[in-house]
Amino acid sequence: MSTVAFHTLGCKVNHYETEAIWQLFKDAGYDRVEFDTNADVFVINTCTVTNTGDKKSRQIIRRAIRKNPDAVVCVTGCYAQTSSAEIMEIPGVDVVVGTQDRTKLLDYIEEFKTERQPINGVGNIMKNRKYEELEVPYFTDRTRASLKIQEGCNNFCTFCIIPWARGLMRSRDPEKVVEQATTLVNSGYKEIVLTGIHTGGYGQDLKDYNLAQLLRDLETIDGLERIRISSIEASQLTDEVINVISNSNKVVRHLHVPLQSGSDTVLKRMRRKYSMAHFSERLMKLHKALPGLAVTSDVIVGFPGETEEEFQETYDFILKHHFSELHVFPYSARTGTPAARMDDQIDESIKNERVHKLIELSNQLAKEYASHFENEVLEVIPEESGEAPGTLVGYADNYMKVEFEGDDSLIGELVRVKITQAGYPLSQGHVVRVIDHASNRSEFTAII
């Protein structure tokens, strides 16, 4: 039996797609092995979001070739899409496929085995208007299942290369989404994370169907306990979406809403399509509809031309709106984007100083958010064993990370946990009960 090994760089979407590509290999009779073994085929799923992503991708490709000169080396993903010629120049690369036509990968491998000529299967992604169906019935290493619902992005922010790597916005057929969600629930998953390149834009290209309707349809799936949206823009948090979330029993109390900057002038230079007044108004409405909601966000600091005043505007906005956690990135010039060509690039030392200020603020806000839940009971899905023997670690619906005593049989189950010590990055708790919805009973393992 032939063997295949995978290495995935980058985001959740890439991890989802690696699982989908594995399904294709599995159906063709392949066995999956670890990346550091001597496999017959290596698949490297690459990232191009930063120049470092490109560099890391090249390192992994070279590592696979060096270790296994006789193996068939295939490169796919975003870096493959934007820079196929560059990858083809690496001696030992046999097949390159971008972010479409992944289903042709196996045919290309067979073709390479007979012809022994490297194959570049990368086409023009900008012409693609069709969502490529990639099924994932289960995940090899997760208790939370990702479900990809759309592809591409129409925004063309000045710092971002992704539309060139992923193409324009394409939504997945709603019936296929519901069908796959049902399959995942039947495989035992209690939580599904809706993911995509521009997830909240789902439905923009569909007739009479949108994200709110998809959430309503997913709500009807028996056995599905939690729906998490991996990311949604403020402009996509329409009154209808807020209404659906506030009436839902399944959409969790956590939303990731990318801010990038809290300054209108910086947002203009980034070509982001909202003002701070609009963002603020949407957040207020959200918090009113969903008390206890955790809102996490992404922030880029040191964008070209960012003044001390503009940075302070961002800091003040975050403080005022009580985000529960931030992912803070120093601006990194991505070759090929308008922002990389802008004047007034910010000195690295200033960027680092600003990053540290925001990380400190994030830690403070995260502790503050967690403190509201001390002595409260939260529903947690344990994902792995904790560091101490006999403990488990998992996420509550509001994305708080919780550690508590329990055995491995609880991994992937829904457990009610009383928070005994709220903290960040980890809160401590103890099990109150395990929820078994299938038989409609609760198994008490401890009493409050």
C-alpha positions as CSV (number, residue, x, y, z in Angstrom):
1,M,0.0,0.0,0.0
2,S,1.3,3.5,-0.9
3,T,1.8,6.0,1.9
4,V,1.3,9.8,2.0
5,A,2.5,12.4,4.5
6,F,1.2,15.9,5.0
7,H,2.6,19.2,6.3
8,T,0.2,22.1,6.7
9,L,1.3,25.7,7.2
10,G,-1.0,28.7,7.9
11,C,-4.7,29.0,8.8
12,K,-7.7,26.9,9.8
13,V,-8.8,26.8,6.2
14,N,-5.5,25.1,5.2
15,H,-5.9,22.6,7.9
16,Y,-9.5,21.9,6.8
17,E,-8.3,21.4,3.2
18,T,-5.4,19.1,4.2
19,E,-8.0,16.9,5.8
20,A,-10.1,17.0,2.6
21,I,-7.1,16.1,0.5
22,W,-6.3,13.2,2.8
23,Q,-9.8,11.9,2.2
24,L,-9.0,11.8,-1.5
25,F,-5.9,9.8,-0.9
26,K,-7.6,7.6,1.6
27,D,-10.3,6.7,-1.0
28,A,-7.5,5.9,-3.4
29,G,-6.1,3.3,-1.0
30,Y,-3.3,5.3,0.6
31,D,-2.1,5.0,4.2
32,R,-1.3,8.2,6.1
33,V,2.0,8.4,7.9
34,E,3.9,11.1,9.9
35,F,5.8,13.7,7.9
36,D,9.2,12.7,9.2
37,T,8.9,9.1,7.9
38,N,9.8,7.8,4.5
39,A,6.5,8.2,2.6
40,D,5.9,7.6,-1.1
41,V,4.1,10.9,-1.5
42,F,4.6,14.2,0.4
43,V,2.0,17.0,0.3
44,I,3.0,20.4,1.6
45,N,0.0,22.8,2.0
46,T,1.6,26.2,2.0
47,C,0.9,29.7,3.3
48,T,1.6,33.1,1.7
49,V,0.0,35.6,4.1
50,T,3.4,37.1,4.9
51,N,6.9,36.9,3.3
52,T,7.8,34.7,6.3
53,G,5.0,32.3,5.2
54,D,6.7,31.9,1.8
55,K,10.1,31.4,3.4
56,K,8.8,28.7,5.9
57,S,6.9,27.0,3.0
58,R,10.2,26.8,1.0
59,Q,12.1,25.4,4.0
60,I,9.5,22.6,4.5
61,I,9.5,21.8,0.8
62,R,13.3,21.5,0.7
63,R,13.3,19.4,3.9
64,A,10.9,16.9,2.4
65,I,13.0,16.6,-0.8
66,R,16.3,16.3,1.1
67,K,15.0,13.5,3.4
68,N,13.2,11.6,0.6
69,P,14.7,12.2,-2.8
70,D,12.7,9.2,-4.3
71,A,9.3,10.4,-3.0
72,V,6.8,12.3,-5.1
73,V,6.7,15.8,-3.6
74,C,3.5,17.8,-4.2
75,V,3.0,21.4,-3.2
76,T,-0.4,23.0,-2.8
77,G,-2.1,26.0,-1.1
78,C,-1.7,29.8,-1.2
79,Y,2.0,30.1,-1.9
80,A,1.7,27.5,-4.6
81,Q,-1.2,29.6,-6.1
82,T,0.7,32.9,-6.2
83,S,4.2,31.7,-6.9
84,S,4.0,28.4,-8.8
85,A,7.0,29.3,-11.1
86,E,9.2,30.0,-8.0
87,I,8.3,26.6,-6.5
88,M,8.8,24.8,-9.8
89,E,12.4,26.0,-9.8
90,I,13.1,24.1,-6.6
91,P,14.8,20.9,-7.8
92,G,12.8,17.9,-6.6
93,V,9.4,19.4,-6.7
94,D,7.2,17.1,-8.8
95,V,3.6,18.4,-8.7
96,V,2.3,21.9,-7.9
97,V,-1.5,22.6,-7.5
98,G,-2.8,25.9,-6.1
99,T,-6.0,26.6,-4.2
100,Q,-8.2,25.0,-6.8
101,D,-8.3,21.7,-8.7
102,R,-7.1,19.8,-5.6
103,T,-9.2,16.8,-6.8
104,K,-6.8,16.4,-9.8
105,L,-3.8,15.9,-7.4
106,L,-4.0,12.1,-7.6
107,D,-4.2,12.1,-11.4
108,Y,-1.1,14.4,-11.6
109,I,0.8,12.0,-9.3
110,E,0.0,9.1,-11.5
111,E,1.0,11.1,-14.6
112,F,4.3,12.2,-13.0
113,K,5.1,8.5,-12.1
114,T,4.8,7.6,-15.8
115,E,6.2,10.7,-17.5
116,R,8.7,11.7,-14.8
117,Q,8.2,15.4,-15.8
118,P,7.3,18.0,-13.1
119,I,3.7,19.2,-13.4
120,N,2.5,22.7,-12.8
121,G,-1.3,22.5,-12.4
122,V,-1.9,26.1,-11.3
123,G,-4.5,28.1,-13.2
124,N,-5.8,31.7,-13.0
125,I,-7.8,31.8,-9.7
126,M,-9.3,35.2,-10.5
127,K,-11.4,33.6,-13.3
128,N,-12.9,31.0,-10.8
129,R,-16.5,31.7,-9.8
130,K,-17.3,28.2,-8.5
131,Y,-16.8,26.9,-5.0
132,E,-14.7,23.7,-5.0
133,E,-16.4,21.0,-3.0
134,L,-14.0,19.2,-0.6
135,E,-15.6,16.8,1.8
136,V,-14.3,16.2,5.3
137,P,-16.5,13.6,7.2
138,Y,-14.2,13.7,10.2
139,F,-10.9,15.1,11.4
140,T,-7.9,13.0,12.4
141,D,-6.8,15.0,15.3
142,R,-9.6,17.3,16.6
143,T,-12.5,17.4,18.9
144,R,-13.8,20.6,17.3
145,A,-14.7,20.2,13.6
146,S,-14.1,22.9,11.1
147,L,-16.6,23.3,8.3
148,K,-15.6,25.4,5.3
149,I,-18.5,27.5,4.0
150,Q,-16.9,29.9,1.5
151,E,-13.8,30.7,-0.4
152,G,-12.1,33.9,-1.5
153,C,-12.4,37.6,-0.7
154,N,-13.4,40.7,-2.6
155,N,-12.0,43.3,-0.2
156,F,-8.4,43.9,-1.4
157,C,-7.2,45.5,1.8
158,T,-3.9,47.2,1.0
159,F,-1.8,45.0,3.3
160,C,-3.2,41.6,2.1
161,I,-2.2,39.2,-0.7
162,I,-5.0,36.7,0.0
163,P,-7.5,37.7,-2.8
164,W,-4.7,36.9,-5.3
165,A,-4.1,33.5,-3.6
166,R,-7.7,32.6,-3.1
167,G,-9.7,34.5,-5.7
168,L,-13.0,36.2,-5.4
169,M,-15.8,35.4,-3.0
170,R,-17.6,32.1,-3.6
171,S,-20.1,30.6,-1.2
172,R,-20.7,26.9,-0.7
173,D,-24.1,25.5,-1.6
174,P,-26.2,25.7,1.6
175,E,-27.5,22.1,1.2
176,K,-23.9,20.9,1.1
177,V,-23.0,22.8,4.2
178,V,-26.0,21.4,6.1
179,E,-25.3,17.9,4.8
180,Q,-21.7,18.0,5.9
181,A,-22.6,19.5,9.3
182,T,-25.0,16.6,9.8
183,T,-22.2,14.1,8.8
184,L,-19.8,15.7,11.3
185,V,-22.4,15.5,14.1
186,N,-23.0,11.9,13.2
187,S,-19.3,11.3,13.6
188,G,-19.6,12.5,17.2
189,Y,-18.7,16.2,17.0
190,K,-20.6,18.5,19.3
191,E,-19.1,21.7,18.1
192,I,-18.7,23.0,14.5
193,V,-16.5,26.0,13.6
194,L,-17.8,27.7,10.4
195,T,-14.7,28.8,8.6
196,G,-13.6,30.4,5.3
197,I,-11.3,33.1,3.9
198,H,-14.0,35.7,4.5
199,T,-16.5,33.6,6.5
200,G,-19.0,36.4,7.4
201,G,-19.4,37.2,3.7
202,Y,-21.1,33.9,3.1
203,G,-24.1,34.2,0.8
204,Q,-23.2,37.6,-0.8
205,D,-23.0,35.8,-4.2
206,L,-26.2,33.6,-3.6
207,K,-29.7,34.5,-4.5
208,D,-32.1,34.9,-1.6
209,Y,-29.8,33.3,0.9
210,N,-27.4,34.6,3.5
211,L,-25.4,33.8,6.6
212,A,-28.4,34.4,8.9
213,Q,-30.4,31.9,7.0
214,L,-27.5,29.4,7.1
215,L,-27.4,29.8,10.9
216,R,-31.2,29.1,11.1
217,D,-30.8,26.0,9.0
218,L,-27.9,24.7,11.0
219,E,-29.9,25.3,14.2
220,T,-32.3,22.5,13.2
221,I,-29.5,19.8,13.2
222,D,-30.2,17.3,16.1
223,G,-27.1,16.6,18.2
224,L,-25.3,19.7,17.2
225,E,-24.6,21.6,20.4
226,R,-22.4,24.5,19.3
227,I,-21.9,26.6,16.2
228,R,-18.9,28.9,16.3
229,I,-18.2,31.5,13.5
230,S,-14.5,31.6,13.0
231,S,-14.5,35.3,12.0
232,I,-17.0,38.0,11.0
233,E,-16.5,41.6,9.9
234,A,-18.4,44.4,11.7
235,S,-20.2,45.3,8.5
236,Q,-21.5,41.7,8.2
237,L,-23.0,41.8,11.7
238,T,-26.3,42.9,10.3
239,D,-29.4,43.4,12.5
240,E,-30.7,40.1,11.1
241,V,-27.5,38.2,12.0
242,I,-27.5,39.7,15.5
243,N,-31.1,38.7,15.9
244,V,-30.5,35.1,14.8
245,I,-27.5,34.8,17.2
246,S,-29.4,36.2,20.1
247,N,-32.4,33.8,19.5
248,S,-30.1,30.8,18.9
249,N,-29.5,27.9,21.4
250,K,-26.4,26.8,19.5
251,V,-24.4,29.8,18.3
252,V,-21.8,30.4,21.1
253,R,-21.3,33.5,23.2
254,H,-18.1,34.3,21.3
255,L,-17.4,36.3,18.1
256,H,-14.1,37.1,16.5
257,V,-14.5,40.5,14.8
258,P,-11.3,41.8,13.1
259,L,-10.6,45.5,14.0
260,Q,-7.1,45.9,12.5
261,S,-7.0,49.5,13.6
262,G,-9.1,51.8,15.8
263,S,-8.2,54.9,13.8
264,D,-10.3,56.0,10.9
265,T,-7.3,57.5,9.1
266,V,-5.3,54.2,9.3
267,L,-8.4,52.2,8.2
268,K,-8.6,54.4,5.1
269,R,-5.0,53.7,4.2
270,M,-5.7,50.0,4.8
271,R,-8.8,50.2,2.6
272,R,-11.0,48.7,5.3
273,K,-14.7,49.3,4.6
274,Y,-15.9,50.7,7.9
275,S,-15.6,53.6,10.2
276,M,-14.9,53.4,14.0
277,A,-18.3,54.9,14.6
278,H,-20.0,52.1,12.7
279,F,-17.8,49.4,14.4
280,S,-18.7,50.9,17.8
281,E,-22.4,51.0,17.0
282,R,-22.4,47.3,15.9
283,L,-20.5,46.2,19.1
284,M,-22.9,48.1,21.4
285,K,-25.9,46.4,19.6
286,L,-24.2,43.0,20.0
287,H,-23.5,43.4,23.7
288,K,-27.0,44.6,24.3
289,A,-28.5,41.5,22.5
290,L,-26.0,39.1,24.0
291,P,-25.0,39.8,27.6
292,G,-21.7,38.1,28.5
293,L,-20.6,37.8,24.9
294,A,-16.8,37.5,24.3
295,V,-15.6,39.6,21.4
296,T,-12.0,38.8,20.3
297,S,-10.2,40.7,17.6
298,D,-7.1,41.1,15.3
299,V,-5.1,44.2,15.4
300,I,-2.2,45.3,13.2
301,V,0.2,47.8,14.7
302,G,2.8,49.9,13.0
303,F,1.0,50.1,9.7
304,P,2.8,52.5,7.3
305,G,2.4,56.1,8.6
306,E,0.8,55.1,11.9
307,T,1.4,58.1,14.2
308,E,1.6,58.0,18.0
309,E,-1.9,59.6,18.0
310,E,-3.4,57.0,15.6
311,F,-1.9,54.2,17.8
312,Q,-3.4,55.9,20.9
313,E,-6.9,56.0,19.1
314,T,-6.6,52.2,18.6
315,Y,-5.6,51.6,22.2
316,D,-8.4,53.8,23.6
317,F,-11.0,52.2,21.3
318,I,-10.0,48.7,22.5
319,L,-10.0,49.7,26.1
320,K,-13.4,51.4,25.8
321,H,-15.1,48.4,24.1
322,H,-13.8,45.7,26.4
323,F,-12.6,43.1,23.9
324,S,-12.0,39.9,25.7
325,E,-8.7,39.0,23.9
326,L,-6.6,40.4,21.0
327,H,-4.4,38.8,18.4
328,V,-1.7,41.5,17.9
329,F,0.5,41.6,14.8
330,P,3.3,44.0,14.0
331,Y,2.7,45.2,10.4
332,S,4.8,43.0,8.1
333,A,5.3,44.3,4.5
334,R,4.0,41.7,2.1
335,T,5.7,41.9,-1.3
336,G,3.2,42.6,-4.0
337,T,0.7,44.6,-1.9
338,P,0.1,48.4,-2.1
339,A,1.0,48.9,1.6
340,A,4.5,47.4,1.0
341,R,5.1,50.3,-1.4
342,M,3.9,53.0,0.9
343,D,6.2,55.6,2.3
344,D,6.6,56.1,6.1
345,Q,7.3,52.5,7.0
346,I,7.5,52.3,10.7
347,D,10.7,51.4,12.6
348,E,10.7,47.8,14.0
349,S,11.5,49.1,17.5
350,I,8.4,51.3,17.5
351,K,6.3,48.4,16.2
352,N,7.6,46.2,19.0
353,E,6.9,48.7,21.7
354,R,3.3,49.2,20.4
355,V,2.8,45.4,20.2
356,H,3.8,45.0,23.8
357,K,1.5,47.7,25.0
358,L,-1.5,46.1,23.2
359,I,-0.5,42.6,24.5
360,E,-0.5,43.9,28.0
361,L,-3.9,45.5,27.5
362,S,-5.2,42.3,26.0
363,N,-4.0,40.3,29.0
364,Q,-5.6,42.8,31.3
365,L,-9.0,42.7,29.4
366,A,-8.9,38.9,29.2
367,K,-8.5,38.6,33.0
368,E,-11.2,41.1,33.5
369,Y,-13.6,39.2,31.2
370,A,-12.8,35.8,32.8
371,S,-13.4,37.3,36.3
372,H,-17.1,37.8,35.6
373,F,-17.4,34.0,35.4
374,E,-15.9,33.0,38.8
375,N,-18.3,30.6,40.6
376,E,-20.4,30.4,37.4
377,V,-21.1,27.1,35.7
378,L,-20.0,27.0,32.1
379,E,-20.4,24.3,29.4
380,V,-17.0,23.0,28.4
381,I,-15.9,20.6,25.7
382,P,-12.6,19.1,26.8
383,E,-10.1,18.7,24.0
384,E,-7.0,17.2,25.6
385,S,-5.3,16.2,28.8
386,G,-4.0,19.0,31.0
387,E,-0.4,19.3,32.3
388,A,-1.3,17.9,35.7
389,P,-2.1,14.1,35.7
390,G,-5.9,13.4,35.7
391,T,-6.8,16.8,34.4
392,L,-8.5,17.9,31.1
393,V,-8.4,21.2,29.2
394,G,-11.1,22.5,26.9
395,Y,-13.0,25.6,25.8
396,A,-16.2,27.0,27.2
397,D,-18.8,28.4,24.8
398,N,-17.4,31.9,25.4
399,Y,-13.9,30.7,24.5
400,M,-12.5,30.7,28.0
401,K,-9.9,28.0,28.4
402,V,-10.7,25.8,31.4
403,E,-8.8,23.1,33.2
404,F,-10.5,20.6,35.5
405,E,-10.2,17.1,36.9
406,G,-11.6,14.4,34.7
407,D,-10.6,11.3,32.7
408,D,-10.0,11.0,29.0
409,S,-13.4,9.4,28.3
410,L,-14.8,13.0,28.6
411,I,-12.8,14.4,25.7
412,G,-15.2,15.7,23.0
413,E,-18.2,15.5,25.4
414,L,-20.2,18.4,26.8
415,V,-19.4,18.9,30.4
416,R,-20.8,21.5,32.9
417,V,-17.9,22.9,34.9
418,K,-18.1,25.3,37.8
419,I,-15.3,27.9,37.6
420,T,-13.5,27.9,40.9
421,Q,-10.6,30.2,39.9
422,A,-11.0,32.5,36.9
423,G,-7.8,33.5,35.1
424,Y,-6.0,33.9,31.8
425,P,-4.8,32.1,29.8
426,L,-6.3,29.3,31.9
427,S,-9.2,29.1,34.4
428,Q,-9.6,26.3,36.9
429,G,-12.9,24.5,37.6
430,H,-14.5,21.3,38.7
431,V,-17.1,19.1,37.0
432,V,-20.7,19.5,38.0
433,R,-22.2,17.1,35.4
434,V,-21.7,15.5,32.0
435,I,-24.5,16.3,29.6
436,D,-25.8,13.4,27.6
437,H,-28.3,14.8,25.2
438,A,-28.6,11.6,23.2
439,S,-30.5,9.9,26.0
440,N,-31.8,13.2,27.4
441,R,-30.3,12.7,30.8
442,S,-27.6,14.3,32.9
443,E,-25.1,12.2,34.7
444,F,-24.1,13.9,37.9
445,T,-20.5,13.5,38.7
446,A,-20.3,16.1,41.4
447,I,-22.6,18.4,43.3
448,I,-22.1,22.2,43.5
